[in-house]
């Protein structure tokens, strides 16, 4: 194949169905490959490849050369390759990836979730997944006080950085909002790299849902980050079981008061408008209205009554632990 191939780098952002997208791409590898789309390297998520590039263990030039060889070996013509790792979006400097452009036409897929909702989900994910000691035990108010750390949700500015590396026109942004993804997030993602049958792919991967504020606060106090990964995943699964019971009570899940939510979105409004006008020909990036001023919000907290704390959270969590260990 002599035509220059396209490499799509799916770099985030988090909390936009990235886990389900990666699992679905992996499960449908043959279907995609037979249509000329290669999801390479035999893994669901390409975090190892990207981490090796950013740490200096390899270079994007070396990885690109390897990808070309792999594409050449397939019995069908490969015109498009896709690499996916949402952690790339957290990096302030992605210039280490620039040499991909020597081998491919590089496009960057970048999903955008409304910033206020993303912040609520990102705190819950940090205390649940516990991969970063800076945030995994951080109380919600302190987390919000440090939200400037999450620079990548200033979408206009981050798109500018991507284009500084790969050039104007290199970014394929899309909005992660149910009404703007009528066929679901996997199909919306696939359309970015030119595959229009994403809705027909066999789905894989469960929903990586946020825990309710109450259960998130409980998990925040647990030392999950110190557990080996397999044990950590089992403990998270146990917390999710407790969460399903709490969620059945239809608890309040919003955490940002209305006035603060308005201020947050006003801060991001100029950049969001710039992105909306440039890429979608409109003024509003997100269509859904903010929650109404009278909609309840909650600051994550444990039950103050010790008996209630034991009954609602500790005993169910330990009961699930006993049940699973008994089965082992």
N, C-alpha and C positions, 0 to 999 in steps of 0.2 A: 504493500500500500504506500503510495507516494504522497498523497495529500496530507497536509499537516493536521494532526489530530487536535481535538479540544480536550483540555483537562479542566474539570469542574472541581473546585475546592469548596466543600460545604463546611463552613467554619462556625456555625451557630445561628442565632444565639441559643443559649440554654433555655430550657422550659418551652421549647417549641416542637415537641414530639420528636426530638432527635433520636432518642433510643428506639422508638418504634420505626422510624425511617431507616435507621441503620440495620435493624433486624430484618425488615422487609426487603431491603436491597440485598442482603446476604442470602435470604431464603430464596429469592427469585433470581439468583445469579445466572442460571442457565437461560431463562427467558430473556433477561436483559442482554446477556452476551450475544444470543442468537439474533438480536436486533441491532448489534453493533455497539452496545453500551457495556463497558467493562467496569465492574466494581472489584478491584484487584486485591491481591495479597491474602485472600482466604480468611479474612477477619470481618467482624461486624463493624468495628470502629477502628479507625486508623490512628489512634492516639499514640501508639508506639512509634510509628513512622514519623509523625510530626514532632514528638518529643525528642527523638534521636536527631532530627535536623536542628531543632532549637538548642539542644545541648552540645552540638558539635560532633556527635558520634558519627554522623554522616552529613551529606550536603544535599540540597535539593537537586543539584546537578546529577549526583550519583543516583538518587532515587528516580529521577526522571529517566535517566538512561536505562535503568532496570525496568521501568514501566514500559518503555518503548519495546524492549526485547520481549517482555511478557505479551504485549499486545500483538507483536509480530508472529508469535507462535500459535495463535488461535486459528482454527480452520475457517472462521468467518471473518470478514473485514471488520476491524474495530475502528470506529471513527471518534468515539467519545469515551473518556475515562472519568471516574468519579472517586474522589477521596473525601472522607467525612470525619471530622473531629471538632466538636463544638468548643473545646477548650482553647482552640486557636484564637477565638474571638476575644479572649481575656488578655491577650498579649498586646502590649502597646506598640510593639515593633514587629512586623511580620516580614521584614525585608530579607530574612534568611530564606524565604520561599521564592525569591525573585528569579532564581535561575531556572525554575520550572518553565519560564517563558522562552528559554532557548530551545526547548524541545516541543512545546505545545502552545496553542492559543489558550491562555489561561482565563477562566471565568470564575468568579467567586459568588457562591450562593449564600445569601445572608437573610435569615428570617427575622422579622421584627414584631415583637409583642409589645402591647401598650405598657409604658414604663411603670405605671403605678401597680398594675397587676403583676408585672414581672418581678418587682421588688418584693411583694408579698410571697410570691412563689419561690423566689431565690433564697430568702431567709429560711423558709420551711425546708427547702432542699439541702441547704448547708447543714442545718442541725440534724437532719435525717441521714444524709449520706456521710457526713463527717470525714471529709478528705483534707480539709484545710483548718489547721489549728487556730488561725486568726479569727475564723467565723463560726466554727462548729458549736461553740458553747456561748456565743455572744447573744445577750438578751436582745429582743426585738427593738426597743428604743435605741440602744447603742448601735445596732446594725443600721438603723435608719440615719443615725448621726454620721455614719461613715459611708453613706451611699455614694459619695463622690469617688470612692474606690472603684466603682463599677462603671468605668469610663466607656465601655463598649456599648452601653445603651444610649449614648449620645449618637444616634444613628448617622446623622449627617456628618459629624466629625469623623466617625470611624470609616464611613464610606470614602471620605476624602483620603484617609490614610491608605486604604486598600488601593485606591486609584493612583496614589503616589508610587506604589510598588508596581502595579500591573497596567497602569494607564487608564485613561478615560474610557468608559464603556465596558470595563472589565467586571462590574458588579451586577449581579442579578438579585435584587432585593425583592422580597415579597412579604405580605402582611399576614401575621399569624392571628387571625380573628375568624371565628366560625363563619360569619356571613361572607367573608372574602375567600373562603375555601369550601365551596359548595360540595365538592367531592371528597373532602377530608384532607388532612395535612400531608399524607403520603402522595396523593395525586397532585396537590399543590406544589410539593417539592419536585416531583418528577417533571412537571411542566417546565421547570426552570432549566433543565438540561435537554429539553426537547422530546421527552417521552410522554406521549399523550394517553397512554393506556395505564397510568398509575393506579386508577381506581379498580382495575381488574387484577392487580397483583395479589398474590396470596399474602394476607397480613401476617405479621409476626411481631413478637414483643408485646408485653402488656403495657398498660398505662403506668407511667412513673408519676403517680399522683402525689400532690402535696398532702401532708398530714394536716389535720385540723389544728388550729392554734393551740388548743389545750394539750393534745397529744404531742405536738411539736415541742411545747415547753417541757413536757415530761422527758422526751427523748434528749432534749438539749442538755439535761443534767447527767445523762448516761455517758460513760467513757467508751463509746463505740469506736472512736478513732484508734484506740489502743488495741482493739481486737484484730486478729488475723482476718483477711478479707472474707473468707468463706464463713467464718463465725459472725462477722459484722453483717453480712447479707442475711443470715438467718435471724439475727436479732432485729434487723430492720423489718423483715417479714413478720416477725412476732408483733412489732409495734403497729404494723399495718392492720393486723387482725384486731388489735385493740381499737384502732382508729375506726374501723368499719362499724363497730358497735357504737362508738361515740357519734359517728356521722349519721347513724340511723335516727338520732334524736334531732337532726336538722339544726346543728348549732350555728352560731354566727361564725363566719369564716373571713370576713373582711377585717383588716387590721388598721387601715389608714383612715383617720377621721376625714370627713368631707373637705373641710377647709384646707387641710394639709395636702389632700389629694389634688385639689385644684391648684395649689401653689406648685406642686411637683410637675403637673402637666403644663402649667404656664411656663415653667423653666425650659421644658423640652419643646414647647410649641414652635418656636422659630425653626429649629432644625427639622422637626417633623414636617412642617409645612414645606420646607425646602425639598425634602425627599419626595413628598407627595406631588409637588408640582413638577419636579424633574422627571420622575419615573412613572407617574400615573396620571399626569395631566389634570390634577385637581388640587384643592387647598387642604383637604383633610386627609391625614394618613389613616387614622382609625375611625370607624363608623359608629361604634357603639358608644352611647352616652355614659358619662360617669355615673356611679351610683347616686341616688338621690340623697339630699342632705339628711333626711330622716331615716335612712337605711342604717340598721345597727352595725356597729363595729366593736371589736374587742381587742384589748391588749393581752397577748398571751400570758396566762398565769395558771399556776397550779391551784387546786382547791385549798382554801385556807384551813378547812377542817380536816384534821389528820385522818379521821375515820373515812371521810368522803374520798380523800386522796387514795387511801388503800383500796376502797371498794371500786372506785372508777378506773384507776390506772395501775397501781402496783399489783394488786391481786390478779387482775386479768392478765397482765404481762407475765407474772410468775406462773400462773396457771397454764398459759400457752407454752412456757418454757418446760414445765413438768410434762405436759402432754407430748411435746416433741421429743424430749429426751427419753421418755418411756417407750416411744416407738422405735428409737434407735437401739 
